[in-house]
Amino acid sequence: MLTYKSISVTRMSPNIGAEIGDVDLTKPLDAHQVQELHDALTEHLVLFFRDQPIDFEAHRSLARHFGELHVHVAGDGTNSKLTEDPAIRKFHFDANSESVSGELWHTDQSVAPIPPMGSILYLHTIPPNGGGDTLFASMYAAYEALSPGMKTYLQGLTATHDGRRGYATTATNSLPISVHPLITKHPVTGRKVIYFTAAVVSKINELPELESDAVIAFLKEHCAHPDFQYRFRWQPHSIAFWDNRCVHHRAIWDYYPATRSGYRVQIKGAAPPIPA
């Protein structure tokens, strides 16, 4: 585990997640804090912050320390409305909501030719009696738990990620269809990752249909194994910042008709997923 001097870092589980303290995200960050946040994200995959009542400018500023802002591939969907800034999406769900975004395990917008590098979600309002947690899972751990034979079998395969499967009912623009390696290499750590989103992957391209369907079903179950996960319990003015290149997440909608509300920004990816 790395040593940190300008922030505090508390590991939350063996495979994923750390809570960050001794930093005020409502104020400009210095170079040492920024570097240690980079290091902590690389080491822990998801960073959690408490008691950070950030405004839009602070939200954007945090993201820009990691790259340019990403605009969602689906435009202005019905579940996650755009604000005046197209890079900031409102995440508001209440008694009038018919569904919530992110209820299935996924990595964000894998249908894009270059998916976002990371996502930063800020919630100012949470259900008063609990609920609305977010699950996060390490795809490093998911890959490493595969048998040697399965690792060999999956190596070199590619998957078709079809935007029409994930966003067809909410999109306001044309949706991309992209092909990505099934096993990728993280551009910073070099570690191998299962790169997969069951909701949008239509086929494993190198396999016949029945075999492809069986592999998709296996990966859907395998990647959701509890051993790879951490469950984050939100409090008002909390932030979760995850590395989209190696993390799956899932929103829990167990709080109807209560309100859960906040905003999300995303960071552009620098390149398509890298074959391992």
C-alpha positions, 0 to 999 in steps of 0.5 A: 500500500502506498504512503500518502502525505497530503491526503488520508486514504482508508482502504474499504475492502481487499479488492476495491475502494478507499475513503479519502480524507483531509482534503476540501474539494470545494477549494482548489487543490495543490499539486501534491494533493492532485498527484496523490489522488491520481495515485489513490485512484490507481491503487484503489479503483474507486475513491469516496469522499464525505461532507463535500458540498461541491458546486458545479465549478468544483465538480468540473475542476476535480474532473479536469485534474484527470482529463477533459470532460466527456459528454454522454453518448445518448444525449439528453436521456429521460432518466438523467437530464442534462444541465446547462452544461452538457458535461454535467448530468442531473441524477434525480429520482423520486416518487415520479420516477418509473426507473433509475439509471444504472440498475444493471452491472456495467462499465459506463458507456462501453458502447463508445469507441473511446469510453470515458476514463472515469466518472465522478458522482456527487449526491446532495440528497439521499433517502432519509431512511437509508437505501440507494447504495451503489455497488462497485466491483473490481474487474482486476479481481474478476480476471484474476479469479478465472481459471488458467484455461478460461484466461487462455480461452478468452484471450484475443476475443472481442465483443460487440457493444451495441448502444441500441441495447442500452439506450434506445428508449432514452437516447436523443441522438444516434447510438454507437456500436463498438467492438472492444477486446474482451480482455484488456490491459489497464493503460497505467497499471498494465494489469489485465481486466475483463472488459464487459457489459452484459446489458449491451454486449450482443455477441462475442465476435469470434464464436458461434452464436450458442457458444457466444451466448454461453460465454456472455451468460458466464461472464455476467454471473462471474463478474457480479460475484460478491468477492469482487465487490464493495457496497458504498452507503451514501450520505448527503454531500458524498462523492464516488469517483471510479476508474471506468477502465477497470470497475463495474458498478450497479445502482440499487433502487430500494428507496422508492418513493423517496428522493435521491439526487445529485450530479455526475461528470465524466472524464474523457478516455485517452484511447480505446480499450487496449488489448491485453 
